[in-house]
């Protein structure tokens, strides 16, 4: 499944709810899910981490739907096979 197909799935499942919640409300959910991912990472529970990674992508997709961003296009535009800063793959930026 491509990122665009996943975003389309999130649109099909949740757009009617995401639009009611609005940009700020959907953004706040994304932030909550990132926070939960951080908490899961501290538990060392791989199952919980997987679930939270899925939630982060799902909520980022929902937010992108509400604001009309094609997430696949946006990410490939910036990360098109090389580091956007140093232009190398793998990245050679100073650590
Ligand atoms: Zn780099």
PDB file of the backbone (N, CA, C, O) and the ligand in Angstrom, with CONECT records:
HET     ZN  A 101       1
ATOM      1  N   UNK A   1       0.843  -1.196   0.000  1.00  0.00           N
ATOM      2  CA  UNK A   1       0.000   0.000   0.000  1.00  0.00           C
ATOM      3  C   UNK A   1       0.880   1.248   0.000  1.00  0.00           C
ATOM      4  O   UNK A   1       1.806   1.364   0.803  1.00  0.00           O
ATOM      5  N   UNK A   2       0.586   2.166  -0.896  1.00  0.00           N
ATOM      6  CA  UNK A   2       1.306   3.435  -0.939  1.00  0.00           C
ATOM      7  C   UNK A   2       0.713   4.404   0.080  1.00  0.00           C
ATOM      8  O   UNK A   2      -0.423   4.249   0.529  1.00  0.00           O
ATOM      9  N   UNK A   3       1.505   5.392   0.427  1.00  0.00           N
ATOM     10  CA  UNK A   3       1.056   6.402   1.387  1.00  0.00           C
ATOM     11  C   UNK A   3      -0.244   7.057   0.913  1.00  0.00           C
ATOM     12  O   UNK A   3      -1.138   7.320   1.717  1.00  0.00           O
ATOM     13  N   UNK A   4      -0.344   7.313  -0.374  1.00  0.00           N
ATOM     14  CA  UNK A   4      -1.546   7.968  -0.910  1.00  0.00           C
ATOM     15  C   UNK A   4      -2.780   7.073  -0.713  1.00  0.00           C
ATOM     16  O   UNK A   4      -3.869   7.561  -0.413  1.00  0.00           O
ATOM     17  N   UNK A   5      -2.595   5.779  -0.884  1.00  0.00           N
ATOM     18  CA  UNK A   5      -3.722   4.841  -0.688  1.00  0.00           C
ATOM     19  C   UNK A   5      -4.137   4.802   0.779  1.00  0.00           C
ATOM     20  O   UNK A   5      -5.327   4.732   1.087  1.00  0.00           O
ATOM     21  N   UNK A   6      -3.172   4.846   1.676  1.00  0.00           N
ATOM     22  CA  UNK A   6      -3.503   4.856   3.100  1.00  0.00           C
ATOM     23  C   UNK A   6      -4.247   6.143   3.471  1.00  0.00           C
ATOM     24  O   UNK A   6      -5.228   6.112   4.213  1.00  0.00           O
ATOM     25  N   UNK A   7      -3.766   7.269   2.944  1.00  0.00           N
ATOM     26  CA  UNK A   7      -4.444   8.545   3.211  1.00  0.00           C
ATOM     27  C   UNK A   7      -5.871   8.503   2.674  1.00  0.00           C
ATOM     28  O   UNK A   7      -6.791   9.026   3.303  1.00  0.00           O
ATOM     29  N   UNK A   8      -6.050   7.887   1.522  1.00  0.00           N
ATOM     30  CA  UNK A   8      -7.393   7.746   0.933  1.00  0.00           C
ATOM     31  C   UNK A   8      -8.286   6.872   1.827  1.00  0.00           C
ATOM     32  O   UNK A   8      -9.472   7.151   1.998  1.00  0.00           O
ATOM     33  N   UNK A   9      -7.698   5.819   2.387  1.00  0.00           N
ATOM     34  CA  UNK A   9      -8.449   4.963   3.314  1.00  0.00           C
ATOM     35  C   UNK A   9      -8.898   5.761   4.543  1.00  0.00           C
ATOM     36  O   UNK A   9     -10.039   5.638   4.989  1.00  0.00           O
ATOM     37  N   UNK A  10      -7.994   6.573   5.079  1.00  0.00           N
ATOM     38  CA  UNK A  10      -8.351   7.398   6.239  1.00  0.00           C
ATOM     39  C   UNK A  10      -9.453   8.395   5.871  1.00  0.00           C
ATOM     40  O   UNK A  10     -10.325   8.696   6.686  1.00  0.00           O
ATOM     41  N   UNK A  11      -9.404   8.905   4.629  1.00  0.00           N
ATOM     42  CA  UNK A  11     -10.444   9.824   4.156  1.00  0.00           C
ATOM     43  C   UNK A  11     -11.794   9.118   4.108  1.00  0.00           C
ATOM     44  O   UNK A  11     -12.813   9.643   4.556  1.00  0.00           O
ATOM     45  N   UNK A  12     -11.767   7.919   3.554  1.00  0.00           N
ATOM     46  CA  UNK A  12     -13.001   7.123   3.434  1.00  0.00           C
ATOM     47  C   UNK A  12     -13.581   6.795   4.812  1.00  0.00           C
ATOM     48  O   UNK A  12     -14.792   6.869   5.018  1.00  0.00           O
ATOM     49  N   UNK A  13     -12.710   6.435   5.745  1.00  0.00           N
ATOM     50  CA  UNK A  13     -13.173   6.023   7.072  1.00  0.00           C
ATOM     51  C   UNK A  13     -13.575   7.212   7.952  1.00  0.00           C
ATOM     52  O   UNK A  13     -14.571   7.139   8.672  1.00  0.00           O
ATOM     53  N   UNK A  14     -12.811   8.295   7.896  1.00  0.00           N
ATOM     54  CA  UNK A  14     -12.927   9.307   8.951  1.00  0.00           C
ATOM     55  C   UNK A  14     -13.141  10.749   8.512  1.00  0.00           C
ATOM     56  O   UNK A  14     -13.339  11.609   9.370  1.00  0.00           O
ATOM     57  N   UNK A  15     -13.110  11.053   7.217  1.00  0.00           N
ATOM     58  CA  UNK A  15     -13.158  12.474   6.828  1.00  0.00           C
ATOM     59  C   UNK A  15     -14.382  13.182   7.399  1.00  0.00           C
ATOM     60  O   UNK A  15     -14.281  14.328   7.836  1.00  0.00           O
ATOM     61  N   UNK A  16     -15.541  12.515   7.401  1.00  0.00           N
ATOM     62  CA  UNK A  16     -16.758  13.161   7.902  1.00  0.00           C
ATOM     63  C   UNK A  16     -16.600  13.572   9.361  1.00  0.00           C
ATOM     64  O   UNK A  16     -17.140  14.593   9.788  1.00  0.00           O
ATOM     65  N   UNK A  17     -15.860  12.775  10.118  1.00  0.00           N
ATOM     66  CA  UNK A  17     -15.620  13.112  11.533  1.00  0.00           C
ATOM     67  C   UNK A  17     -14.493  14.141  11.663  1.00  0.00           C
ATOM     68  O   UNK A  17     -14.577  15.073  12.462  1.00  0.00           O
ATOM     69  N   UNK A  18     -13.427  13.951  10.854  1.00  0.00           N
ATOM     70  CA  UNK A  18     -12.271  14.855  10.922  1.00  0.00           C
ATOM     71  C   UNK A  18     -12.675  16.285  10.557  1.00  0.00           C
ATOM     72  O   UNK A  18     -12.191  17.243  11.160  1.00  0.00           O
ATOM     73  N   UNK A  19     -13.558  16.426   9.573  1.00  0.00           N
ATOM     74  CA  UNK A  19     -13.991  17.770   9.176  1.00  0.00           C
ATOM     75  C   UNK A  19     -14.800  18.441  10.281  1.00  0.00           C
ATOM     76  O   UNK A  19     -14.689  19.649  10.491  1.00  0.00           O
ATOM     77  N   UNK A  20     -15.609  17.659  10.983  1.00  0.00           N
ATOM     78  CA  UNK A  20     -16.363  18.233  12.110  1.00  0.00           C
ATOM     79  C   UNK A  20     -15.427  18.686  13.218  1.00  0.00           C
ATOM     80  O   UNK A  20     -15.647  19.723  13.843  1.00  0.00           O
ATOM     81  N   UNK A  21     -14.368  17.889  13.462  1.00  0.00           N
ATOM     82  CA  UNK A  21     -13.402  18.209  14.522  1.00  0.00           C
ATOM     83  C   UNK A  21     -12.589  19.440  14.140  1.00  0.00           C
ATOM     84  O   UNK A  21     -12.246  20.257  14.994  1.00  0.00           O
ATOM     85  N   UNK A  22     -12.283  19.564  12.848  1.00  0.00           N
ATOM     86  CA  UNK A  22     -11.538  20.723  12.357  1.00  0.00           C
ATOM     87  C   UNK A  22     -10.030  20.562  12.438  1.00  0.00           C
ATOM     88  O   UNK A  22      -9.517  19.560  12.936  1.00  0.00           O
ATOM     89  N   UNK A  23      -9.336  21.571  11.936  1.00  0.00           N
ATOM     90  CA  UNK A  23      -7.873  21.520  11.839  1.00  0.00           C
ATOM     91  C   UNK A  23      -7.233  21.446  13.229  1.00  0.00           C
ATOM     92  O   UNK A  23      -6.419  20.563  13.499  1.00  0.00           O
ATOM     93  N   UNK A  24      -7.607  22.377  14.101  1.00  0.00           N
ATOM     94  CA  UNK A  24      -6.955  22.443  15.414  1.00  0.00           C
ATOM     95  C   UNK A  24      -7.236  21.173  16.234  1.00  0.00           C
ATOM     96  O   UNK A  24      -6.335  20.629  16.874  1.00  0.00           O
ATOM     97  N   UNK A  25      -8.494  20.707  16.207  1.00  0.00           N
ATOM     98  CA  UNK A  25      -8.847  19.511  16.960  1.00  0.00           C
ATOM     99  C   UNK A  25      -8.129  18.273  16.441  1.00  0.00           C
ATOM    100  O   UNK A  25      -7.698  17.424  17.222  1.00  0.00           O
ATOM    101  N   UNK A  26      -8.003  18.172  15.128  1.00  0.00           N
ATOM    102  CA  UNK A  26      -7.320  17.016  14.536  1.00  0.00           C
ATOM    103  C   UNK A  26      -5.826  17.103  14.809  1.00  0.00           C
ATOM    104  O   UNK A  26      -5.183  16.089  15.079  1.00  0.00           O
ATOM    105  N   UNK A  27      -5.274  18.300  14.741  1.00  0.00           N
ATOM    106  CA  UNK A  27      -3.864  18.505  15.087  1.00  0.00           C
ATOM    107  C   UNK A  27      -3.618  18.102  16.551  1.00  0.00           C
ATOM    108  O   UNK A  27      -2.621  17.451  16.861  1.00  0.00           O
ATOM    109  N   UNK A  28      -4.520  18.489  17.429  1.00  0.00           N
ATOM    110  CA  UNK A  28      -4.347  18.146  18.848  1.00  0.00           C
ATOM    111  C   UNK A  28      -4.348  16.629  19.063  1.00  0.00           C
ATOM    112  O   UNK A  28      -3.608  16.119  19.904  1.00  0.00           O
ATOM    113  N   UNK A  29      -5.181  15.911  18.302  1.00  0.00           N
ATOM    114  CA  UNK A  29      -5.184  14.450  18.397  1.00  0.00           C
ATOM    115  C   UNK A  29      -3.841  13.876  17.940  1.00  0.00           C
ATOM    116  O   UNK A  29      -3.312  12.944  18.546  1.00  0.00           O
ATOM    117  N   UNK A  30      -3.299  14.452  16.857  1.00  0.00           N
ATOM    118  CA  UNK A  30      -1.997  13.995  16.361  1.00  0.00           C
ATOM    119  C   UNK A  30      -0.926  14.196  17.442  1.00  0.00           C
ATOM    120  O   UNK A  30      -0.108  13.309  17.684  1.00  0.00           O
ATOM    121  N   UNK A  31      -0.940  15.347  18.075  1.00  0.00           N
ATOM    122  CA  UNK A  31       0.038  15.634  19.134  1.00  0.00           C
ATOM    123  C   UNK A  31      -0.116  14.628  20.283  1.00  0.00           C
ATOM    124  O   UNK A  31       0.876  14.132  20.819  1.00  0.00           O
ATOM    125  N   UNK A  32      -1.362  14.334  20.653  1.00  0.00           N
ATOM    126  CA  UNK A  32      -1.604  13.340  21.713  1.00  0.00           C
ATOM    127  C   UNK A  32      -1.022  11.982  21.324  1.00  0.00           C
ATOM    128  O   UNK A  32      -0.430  11.288  22.151  1.00  0.00           O
ATOM    129  N   UNK A  33      -1.199  11.613  20.056  1.00  0.00           N
ATOM    130  CA  UNK A  33      -0.698  10.305  19.610  1.00  0.00           C
ATOM    131  C   UNK A  33       0.829  10.267  19.589  1.00  0.00           C
ATOM    132  O   UNK A  33       1.424   9.231  19.885  1.00  0.00           O
ATOM    133  N   UNK A  34       1.462  11.373  19.245  1.00  0.00           N
ATOM    134  CA  UNK A  34       2.929  11.436  19.285  1.00  0.00           C
ATOM    135  C   UNK A  34       3.393  11.284  20.735  1.00  0.00           C
ATOM    136  O   UNK A  34       4.377  10.602  21.019  1.00  0.00           O
ATOM    137  N   UNK A  35       2.667  11.929  21.638  1.00  0.00           N
ATOM    138  CA  UNK A  35       2.974  11.803  23.073  1.00  0.00           C
ATOM    139  C   UNK A  35       2.847  10.338  23.517  1.00  0.00           C
ATOM    140  O   UNK A  35       3.693   9.824  24.248  1.00  0.00           O
ATOM    141  N   UNK A  36       1.779   9.681  23.064  1.00  0.00           N
ATOM    142  CA  UNK A  36       1.582   8.271  23.433  1.00  0.00           C
ATOM    143  C   UNK A  36       2.674   7.383  22.849  1.00  0.00           C
ATOM    144  O   UNK A  36       3.082   6.405  23.475  1.00  0.00           O
ATOM    145  N   UNK A  37       3.149   7.721  21.648  1.00  0.00           N
ATOM    146  CA  UNK A  37       4.265   6.964  21.056  1.00  0.00           C
ATOM    147  C   UNK A  37       5.503   7.110  21.940  1.00  0.00           C
ATOM    148  O   UNK A  37       6.214   6.137  22.190  1.00  0.00           O
ATOM    149  N   UNK A  38       5.751   8.316  22.402  1.00  0.00           N
ATOM    150  CA  UNK A  38       6.889   8.553  23.297  1.00  0.00           C
ATOM    151  C   UNK A  38       6.785   7.726  24.566  1.00  0.00           C
ATOM    152  O   UNK A  38       7.779   7.179  25.044  1.00  0.00           O
ATOM    153  N   UNK A  39       5.578   7.636  25.109  1.00  0.00           N
ATOM    154  CA  UNK A  39       5.365   6.836  26.317  1.00  0.00           C
ATOM    155  C   UNK A  39       5.562   5.349  26.029  1.00  0.00           C
ATOM    156  O   UNK A  39       6.144   4.626  26.837  1.00  0.00           O
ATOM    157  N   UNK A  40       5.077   4.900  24.879  1.00  0.00           N
ATOM    158  CA  UNK A  40       5.214   3.482  24.509  1.00  0.00           C
ATOM    159  C   UNK A  40       6.689   3.105  24.346  1.00  0.00           C
ATOM    160  O   UNK A  40       7.103   2.007  24.718  1.00  0.00           O
ATOM    161  N   UNK A  41       7.474   4.028  23.786  1.00  0.00           N
ATOM    162  CA  UNK A  41       8.905   3.759  23.592  1.00  0.00           C
ATOM    163  C   UNK A  41       9.601   3.510  24.927  1.00  0.00           C
ATOM    164  O   UNK A  41      10.563   2.745  25.003  1.00  0.00           O
ATOM    165  N   UNK A  42       9.115   4.152  25.959  1.00  0.00           N
ATOM    166  CA  UNK A  42       9.737   3.982  27.274  1.00  0.00           C
ATOM    167  C   UNK A  42       9.363   2.658  27.934  1.00  0.00           C
ATOM    168  O   UNK A  42      10.024   2.234  28.882  1.00  0.00           O
ATOM    169  N   UNK A  43       8.313   2.003  27.447  1.00  0.00           N
ATOM    170  CA  UNK A  43       7.890   0.730  28.043  1.00  0.00           C
ATOM    171  C   UNK A  43       8.634  -0.457  27.452  1.00  0.00           C
ATOM    172  O   UNK A  43       8.630  -1.547  28.024  1.00  0.00           O
ATOM    173  N   UNK A  44       9.280  -0.241  26.292  1.00  0.00           N
ATOM    174  CA  UNK A  44       9.941  -1.362  25.612  1.00  0.00           C
ATOM    175  C   UNK A  44       8.956  -2.421  25.138  1.00  0.00           C
ATOM    176  O   UNK A  44       9.342  -3.562  24.886  1.00  0.00           O
ATOM    177  N   UNK A  45       7.681  -2.048  25.016  1.00  0.00           N
ATOM    178  CA  UNK A  45       6.640  -2.965  24.560  1.00  0.00           C
ATOM    179  C   UNK A  45       6.451  -2.769  23.051  1.00  0.00           C
ATOM    180  O   UNK A  45       5.827  -1.801  22.616  1.00  0.00           O
ATOM    181  N   UNK A  46       6.991  -3.691  22.268  1.00  0.00           N
ATOM    182  CA  UNK A  46       6.992  -3.552  20.809  1.00  0.00           C
ATOM    183  C   UNK A  46       5.581  -3.480  20.246  1.00  0.00           C
ATOM    184  O   UNK A  46       5.333  -2.745  19.290  1.00  0.00           O
ATOM    185  N   UNK A  47       4.661  -4.230  20.825  1.00  0.00           N
ATOM    186  CA  UNK A  47       3.272  -4.221  20.361  1.00  0.00           C
ATOM    187  C   UNK A  47       2.658  -2.825  20.557  1.00  0.00           C
ATOM    188  O   UNK A  47       1.979  -2.308  19.671  1.00  0.00           O
ATOM    189  N   UNK A  48       2.903  -2.234  21.712  1.00  0.00           N
ATOM    190  CA  UNK A  48       2.388  -0.889  21.994  1.00  0.00           C
ATOM    191  C   UNK A  48       3.028   0.132  21.061  1.00  0.00           C
ATOM    192  O   UNK A  48       2.349   1.033  20.570  1.00  0.00           O
ATOM    193  N   UNK A  49       4.329  -0.002  20.814  1.00  0.00           N
ATOM    194  CA  UNK A  49       5.029   0.932  19.919  1.00  0.00           C
ATOM    195  C   UNK A  49       4.448   0.836  18.510  1.00  0.00           C
ATOM    196  O   UNK A  49       4.219   1.854  17.857  1.00  0.00           O
ATOM    197  N   UNK A  50       4.211  -0.390  18.044  1.00  0.00           N
ATOM    198  CA  UNK A  50       3.622  -0.572  16.709  1.00  0.00           C
ATOM    199  C   UNK A  50       2.259   0.106  16.618  1.00  0.00           C
ATOM    200  O   UNK A  50       1.963   0.789  15.638  1.00  0.00           O
ATOM    201  N   UNK A  51       1.436  -0.086  17.640  1.00  0.00           N
ATOM    202  CA  UNK A  51       0.101   0.527  17.651  1.00  0.00           C
ATOM    203  C   UNK A  51       0.183   2.049  17.620  1.00  0.00           C
ATOM    204  O   UNK A  51      -0.585   2.707  16.918  1.00  0.00           O
ATOM    205  N   UNK A  52       1.109   2.595  18.374  1.00  0.00           N
ATOM    206  CA  UNK A  52       1.223   4.062  18.423  1.00  0.00           C
ATOM    207  C   UNK A  52       1.806   4.615  17.125  1.00  0.00           C
ATOM    208  O   UNK A  52       1.407   5.693  16.685  1.00  0.00           O
ATOM    209  N   UNK A  53       2.742   3.896  16.507  1.00  0.00           N
ATOM    210  CA  UNK A  53       3.246   4.319  15.190  1.00  0.00           C
ATOM    211  C   UNK A  53       2.096   4.365  14.187  1.00  0.00           C
ATOM    212  O   UNK A  53       1.996   5.299  13.391  1.00  0.00           O
ATOM    213  N   UNK A  54       1.240   3.365  14.228  1.00  0.00           N
ATOM    214  CA  UNK A  54       0.082   3.327  13.321  1.00  0.00           C
ATOM    215  C   UNK A  54      -0.840   4.512  13.584  1.00  0.00           C
ATOM    216  O   UNK A  54      -1.340   5.135  12.648  1.00  0.00           O
ATOM    217  N   UNK A  55      -1.064   4.822  14.863  1.00  0.00           N
ATOM    218  CA  UNK A  55      -1.934   5.952  15.206  1.00  0.00           C
ATOM    219  C   UNK A  55      -1.353   7.280  14.727  1.00  0.00           C
ATOM    220  O   UNK A  55      -2.086   8.144  14.244  1.00  0.00           O
ATOM    221  N   UNK A  56      -0.038   7.442  14.859  1.00  0.00           N
ATOM    222  CA  UNK A  56       0.588   8.694  14.424  1.00  0.00           C
ATOM    223  C   UNK A  56       0.399   8.884  12.921  1.00  0.00           C
ATOM    224  O   UNK A  56       0.029   9.967  12.467  1.00  0.00           O
ATOM    225  N   UNK A  57       0.653   7.828  12.155  1.00  0.00           N
ATOM    226  CA  UNK A  57       0.476   7.921  10.697  1.00  0.00           C
ATOM    227  C   UNK A  57      -0.999   8.162  10.347  1.00  0.00           C
ATOM    228  O   UNK A  57      -1.315   8.939   9.446  1.00  0.00           O
ATOM    229  N   UNK A  58      -1.890   7.486  11.073  1.00  0.00           N
ATOM    230  CA  UNK A  58      -3.326   7.655  10.805  1.00  0.00           C
ATOM    231  C   UNK A  58      -3.768   9.096  11.074  1.00  0.00           C
ATOM    232  O   UNK A  58      -4.496   9.686  10.276  1.00  0.00           O
ATOM    233  N   UNK A  59      -3.325   9.654  12.197  1.00  0.00           N
ATOM    234  CA  UNK A  59      -3.742  11.029  12.526  1.00  0.00           C
ATOM    235  C   UNK A  59      -3.052  12.058  11.650  1.00  0.00           C
ATOM    236  O   UNK A  59      -3.647  13.090  11.341  1.00  0.00           O
ATOM    237  N   UNK A  60      -1.819  11.810  11.243  1.00  0.00           N
ATOM    238  CA  UNK A  60      -1.159  12.709  10.295  1.00  0.00           C
ATOM    239  C   UNK A  60      -1.897  12.672   8.955  1.00  0.00           C
ATOM    240  O   UNK A  60      -2.051  13.700   8.295  1.00  0.00           O
ATOM    241  N   UNK A  61      -2.349  11.486   8.565  1.00  0.00           N
ATOM    242  CA  UNK A  61      -3.130  11.363   7.333  1.00  0.00           C
ATOM    243  C   UNK A  61      -4.455  12.102   7.457  1.00  0.00           C
ATOM    244  O   UNK A  61      -4.877  12.790   6.527  1.00  0.00           O
ATOM    245  N   UNK A  62      -5.114  11.958   8.609  1.00  0.00           N
ATOM    246  CA  UNK A  62      -6.380  12.667   8.835  1.00  0.00           C
ATOM    247  C   UNK A  62      -6.178  14.178   8.765  1.00  0.00           C
ATOM    248  O   UNK A  62      -6.951  14.886   8.121  1.00  0.00           O
ATOM    249  N   UNK A  63      -5.134  14.663   9.430  1.00  0.00           N
ATOM    250  CA  UNK A  63      -4.866  16.106   9.404  1.00  0.00           C
ATOM    251  C   UNK A  63      -4.605  16.559   7.969  1.00  0.00           C
ATOM    252  O   UNK A  63      -5.098  17.603   7.542  1.00  0.00           O
ATOM    253  N   UNK A  64      -3.830  15.771   7.234  1.00  0.00           N
ATOM    254  CA  UNK A  64      -3.531  16.113   5.842  1.00  0.00           C
ATOM    255  C   UNK A  64      -4.812  16.169   5.009  1.00  0.00           C
ATOM    256  O   UNK A  64      -4.947  17.020   4.130  1.00  0.00           O
ATOM    257  N   UNK A  65      -5.743  15.271   5.283  1.00  0.00           N
ATOM    258  CA  UNK A  65      -7.024  15.298   4.570  1.00  0.00           C
ATOM    259  C   UNK A  65      -7.800  16.575   4.878  1.00  0.00           C
ATOM    260  O   UNK A  65      -8.362  17.204   3.981  1.00  0.00           O
ATOM    261  N   UNK A  66      -7.824  16.949   6.147  1.00  0.00           N
ATOM    262  CA  UNK A  66      -8.595  18.139   6.546  1.00  0.00           C
ATOM    263  C   UNK A  66      -8.013  19.403   5.908  1.00  0.00           C
ATOM    264  O   UNK A  66      -8.765  20.300   5.527  1.00  0.00           O
ATOM    265  N   UNK A  67      -6.681  19.483   5.785  1.00  0.00           N
ATOM    266  CA  UNK A  67      -6.063  20.695   5.235  1.00  0.00           C
ATOM    267  C   UNK A  67      -5.768  20.570   3.739  1.00  0.00           C
ATOM    268  O   UNK A  67      -5.220  21.493   3.136  1.00  0.00           O
ATOM    269  N   UNK A  68      -6.133  19.421   3.132  1.00  0.00           N
ATOM    270  CA  UNK A  68      -5.997  19.283   1.684  1.00  0.00           C
ATOM    271  C   UNK A  68      -4.577  19.085   1.195  1.00  0.00           C
ATOM    272  O   UNK A  68      -4.208  19.565   0.123  1.00  0.00           O
ATOM    273  N   UNK A  69      -3.774  18.372   1.988  1.00  0.00           N
ATOM    274  CA  UNK A  69      -2.390  18.070   1.598  1.00  0.00           C
ATOM    275  C   UNK A  69      -2.293  16.620   1.148  1.00  0.00           C
ATOM    276  O   UNK A  69      -2.780  15.720   1.833  1.00  0.00           O
ATOM    277  N   UNK A  70      -1.661  16.390  -0.012  1.00  0.00           N
ATOM    278  CA  UNK A  70      -1.348  15.035  -0.464  1.00  0.00           C
ATOM    279  C   UNK A  70      -0.023  14.656   0.209  1.00  0.00           C
ATOM    280  O   UNK A  70       1.048  15.109  -0.194  1.00  0.00           O
ATOM    281  N   UNK A  71      -0.126  13.819   1.238  1.00  0.00           N
ATOM    282  CA  UNK A  71       1.029  13.499   2.072  1.00  0.00           C
ATOM    283  C   UNK A  71       2.148  12.832   1.279  1.00  0.00           C
ATOM    284  O   UNK A  71       3.323  13.122   1.506  1.00  0.00           O
ATOM    285  N   UNK A  72       1.800  11.948   0.358  1.00  0.00           N
ATOM    286  CA  UNK A  72       2.820  11.271  -0.453  1.00  0.00           C
ATOM    287  C   UNK A  72       3.562  12.285  -1.325  1.00  0.00           C
ATOM    288  O   UNK A  72       4.786  12.238  -1.445  1.00  0.00           O
ATOM    289  N   UNK A  73       2.823  13.181  -1.918  1.00  0.00           N
ATOM    290  CA  UNK A  73       3.435  14.198  -2.769  1.00  0.00           C
ATOM    291  C   UNK A  73       4.326  15.115  -1.933  1.00  0.00           C
ATOM    292  O   UNK A  73       5.438  15.457  -2.336  1.00  0.00           O
ATOM    293  N   UNK A  74       3.825  15.506  -0.771  1.00  0.00           N
ATOM    294  CA  UNK A  74       4.583  16.423   0.094  1.00  0.00           C
ATOM    295  C   UNK A  74       5.892  15.781   0.558  1.00  0.00           C
ATOM    296  O   UNK A  74       6.943  16.422   0.556  1.00  0.00           O
ATOM    297  N   UNK A  75       5.815  14.503   0.955  1.00  0.00           N
ATOM    298  CA  UNK A  75       7.021  13.860   1.479  1.00  0.00           C
ATOM    299  C   UNK A  75       8.035  13.594   0.365  1.00  0.00           C
ATOM    300  O   UNK A  75       9.234  13.796   0.554  1.00  0.00           O
ATOM    301  N   UNK A  76       7.556  13.144  -0.791  1.00  0.00           N
ATOM    302  CA  UNK A  76       8.489  12.866  -1.886  1.00  0.00           C
ATOM    303  C   UNK A  76       9.075  14.142  -2.474  1.00  0.00           C
ATOM    304  O   UNK A  76      10.194  14.143  -2.989  1.00  0.00           O
ATOM    305  N   UNK A  77       8.315  15.223  -2.395  1.00  0.00           N
ATOM    306  CA  UNK A  77       8.823  16.499  -2.873  1.00  0.00           C
ATOM    307  C   UNK A  77      10.032  16.935  -2.034  1.00  0.00           C
ATOM    308  O   UNK A  77      10.999  17.496  -2.549  1.00  0.00           O
ATOM    309  N   UNK A  78       9.945  16.659  -0.726  1.00  0.00           N
ATOM    310  CA  UNK A  78      11.048  17.070   0.156  1.00  0.00           C
ATOM    311  C   UNK A  78      12.139  16.001   0.259  1.00  0.00           C
ATOM    312  O   UNK A  78      13.327  16.319   0.247  1.00  0.00           O
ATOM    313  N   UNK A  79      11.730  14.731   0.360  1.00  0.00           N
ATOM    314  CA  UNK A  79      12.692  13.622   0.552  1.00  0.00           C
ATOM    315  C   UNK A  79      12.708  12.744  -0.684  1.00  0.00           C
ATOM    316  O   UNK A  79      12.260  11.598  -0.651  1.00  0.00           O
ATOM    317  N   UNK A  80      13.222  13.284  -1.765  1.00  0.00           N
ATOM    318  CA  UNK A  80      13.187  12.581  -3.046  1.00  0.00           C
ATOM    319  C   UNK A  80      14.481  11.813  -3.286  1.00  0.00           C
ATOM    320  O   UNK A  80      15.253  12.134  -4.188  1.00  0.00           O
ATOM    321  N   UNK A  81      14.703  10.784  -2.455  1.00  0.00           N
ATOM    322  CA  UNK A  81      15.843   9.893  -2.668  1.00  0.00           C
ATOM    323  C   UNK A  81      17.156  10.385  -2.097  1.00  0.00           C
ATOM    324  O   UNK A  81      18.175   9.701  -2.195  1.00  0.00           O
ATOM    325  N   UNK A  82      17.138  11.573  -1.498  1.00  0.00           N
ATOM    326  CA  UNK A  82      18.375  12.100  -0.910  1.00  0.00           C
ATOM    327  C   UNK A  82      18.018  13.059   0.214  1.00  0.00           C
ATOM    328  O   UNK A  82      16.888  13.537   0.310  1.00  0.00           O
ATOM    329  N   UNK A  83      18.996  13.328   1.056  1.00  0.00           N
ATOM    330  CA  UNK A  83      18.790  14.260   2.168  1.00  0.00           C
ATOM    331  C   UNK A  83      18.530  15.661   1.604  1.00  0.00           C
ATOM    332  O   UNK A  83      19.300  16.143   0.773  1.00  0.00           O
ATOM    333  N   UNK A  84      17.445  16.322   2.052  1.00  0.00           N
ATOM    334  CA  UNK A  84      17.150  17.653   1.507  1.00  0.00           C
ATOM    335  C   UNK A  84      18.177  18.717   1.899  1.00  0.00           C
ATOM    336  O   UNK A  84      18.249  19.774   1.272  1.00  0.00           O
ATOM    337  N   UNK A  85      18.976  18.435   2.941  1.00  0.00           N
ATOM    338  CA  UNK A  85      19.981  19.434   3.356  1.00  0.00           C
ATOM    339  C   UNK A  85      21.288  19.265   2.593  1.00  0.00           C
ATOM    340  O   UNK A  85      21.773  20.207   1.965  1.00  0.00           O
ATOM    341  N   UNK A  86      21.866  18.042   2.650  1.00  0.00           N
ATOM    342  CA  UNK A  86      23.195  17.839   2.063  1.00  0.00           C
ATOM    343  C   UNK A  86      23.130  17.254   0.650  1.00  0.00           C
ATOM    344  O   UNK A  86      24.134  17.218  -0.062  1.00  0.00           O
ATOM    345  N   UNK A  87      21.936  16.794   0.251  1.00  0.00           N
ATOM    346  CA  UNK A  87      21.711  16.227  -1.085  1.00  0.00           C
ATOM    347  C   UNK A  87      22.399  14.868  -1.300  1.00  0.00           C
ATOM    348  O   UNK A  87      22.549  14.425  -2.439  1.00  0.00           O
ATOM    349  N   UNK A  88      22.819  14.203  -0.203  1.00  0.00           N
ATOM    350  CA  UNK A  88      23.440  12.894  -0.319  1.00  0.00           C
ATOM    351  C   UNK A  88      22.529  11.792   0.199  1.00  0.00           C
ATOM    352  O   UNK A  88      21.635  12.033   1.010  1.00  0.00           O
ATOM    353  N   UNK A  89      22.775  10.567  -0.291  1.00  0.00           N
ATOM    354  CA  UNK A  89      22.115   9.374   0.230  1.00  0.00           C
ATOM    355  C   UNK A  89      23.156   8.257   0.375  1.00  0.00           C
ATOM    356  O   UNK A  89      23.693   7.798  -0.633  1.00  0.00           O
ATOM    357  N   UNK A  90      23.453   7.811   1.595  1.00  0.00           N
ATOM    358  CA  UNK A  90      22.896   8.285   2.860  1.00  0.00           C
ATOM    359  C   UNK A  90      23.389   9.690   3.216  1.00  0.00           C
ATOM    360  O   UNK A  90      24.399  10.173   2.704  1.00  0.00           O
ATOM    361  N   UNK A  91      22.644  10.312   4.099  1.00  0.00           N
ATOM    362  CA  UNK A  91      22.933  11.682   4.552  1.00  0.00           C
ATOM    363  C   UNK A  91      24.350  11.797   5.099  1.00  0.00           C
ATOM    364  O   UNK A  91      24.830  10.925   5.823  1.00  0.00           O
ATOM    365  N   UNK A  92      25.014  12.905   4.730  1.00  0.00           N
ATOM    366  CA  UNK A  92      26.361  13.177   5.238  1.00  0.00           C
ATOM    367  C   UNK A  92      26.401  14.420   6.116  1.00  0.00           C
ATOM    368  O   UNK A  92      27.472  14.959   6.394  1.00  0.00           O
ATOM    369  N   UNK A  93      25.219  14.873   6.555  1.00  0.00           N
ATOM    370  CA  UNK A  93      25.182  16.057   7.431  1.00  0.00           C
ATOM    371  C   UNK A  93      25.954  15.775   8.720  1.00  0.00           C
ATOM    372  O   UNK A  93      26.025  14.639   9.188  1.00  0.00           O
ATOM    373  N   UNK A  94      26.525  16.832   9.275  1.00  0.00           N
ATOM    374  CA  UNK A  94      27.214  16.679  10.563  1.00  0.00           C
ATOM    375  C   UNK A  94      26.223  16.275  11.634  1.00  0.00           C
ATOM    376  O   UNK A  94      25.118  16.811  11.708  1.00  0.00           O
ATOM    377  N   UNK A  95      26.628  15.325  12.462  1.00  0.00           N
ATOM    378  CA  UNK A  95      25.737  14.820  13.504  1.00  0.00           C
ATOM    379  C   UNK A  95      25.728  15.737  14.694  1.00  0.00           C
ATOM    380  O   UNK A  95      25.031  15.471  15.673  1.00  0.00           O
TER     381      UNK A  95
HETATM  382 ZN    ZN A 101      22.113  15.346   5.097  1.00  0.00          ZN
END
